Amino acid sequence: MLNRMIYAAVIFAMLLTIPNISLAVLENKFDTKGEVATADTKSSNEGNETKESQEGNDEEILETYSIEEPELIKVYNVKTNDVMVIDFEDYLKGVVASEMPAEFNIEALKAQVITARTYLLYRMKKYPEGQPEHTDAPICSGTHCQVWTSKEDLIASHDDGWYDAYWGKIEESVNSTRGQILTYEGKIIEPLFHSASGGRTENSEDVFSASVPYLRSVESPYESEAPKLHASVKVTVSDFINKIESVYGDLGLTKDNLDDMIVLGEVSEGGKIKTLLVNGAEITGREMRSIFGLNSTNFSFIQTGNEIEIVTTGYGHGVGMSQWGADGMAEEGYNYKEILKHYYTGVEIVSMK
Ligand SMILES: [Zn+2]
């Protein structure tokens, strides 16, 4: 044992260029929380830091947005390479069941349904001639857009009893929020989401290039149930140095000088590492995440002799709604509107015609 040191401590995430991390796909197995009852709407605002806009009345009549609800939509199937034409409501069921565990609180599922509906409408509006990577459809069934799985495949990929236990709940989350989408200043938003922020979400410009007014860093205090909230990757010191220097060239790193050579640079408002300075060279947290396959860019290093452990907090890019945070809020009694307005700053929930 030579030394043990911690030379960068912070927290967070970025999932390369994939806009939305698919929690259910990435976390196939997790501890279920038992049968989840519908959250009661005790409408307590305690601890909710959302900029609650106007009204304050939970049962306000939703503004009718000037977009007609589609009946059938085109989806590019990444498994079959076909363009499918699917019933809009069925599509939403296949997305929410793919992107969020059905064991989650129904208020969290409703929030996910509204992000799914909004995301589709956003894509349709942005790419009326087809998305450049799948030109025959505005949206695909993979992580490139948002994951959709057919009912048959969902049943096949879950344990016996899943359909009976959860399909009704999935249908309810879609039916009870019918037509509802998110807007900001009258425009459909791009509702990014991620698995778990690690305690605070990110400003969009700290992860992607653009500053988006509704994708602001907010507290995400109820993520303790997230199974991958804390994780670590272990590498030998020589692998650690080789991997960094294979990208950045010889930086003069040795087993004994890492704590002097690696200095924390910029940290985002959400607490993730934006940059490290390594013997004068700037390395972004995103690059470190990519090089070492980290869950997030909220990481720290611990060197013990010839081994380095890279410890991460959170999972995903950290922008927009935290799925585990949404479930945690729902378990605390917040409803889907409160959850959405917490994670998407200044948005309205409106109803399509
Ligand atoms: Zn796509």
Boltz pocket constraint, residues with backbone or C-beta under 6 A from the ligand:
constraints:
  - pocket:
      binder: B
      contacts: [[A, 131], [A, 133], [A, 134], [A, 138], [A, 139], [A, 140], [A, 141], [A, 142], [A, 144], [A, 145], [A, 146]]
      max_distance: 6.0
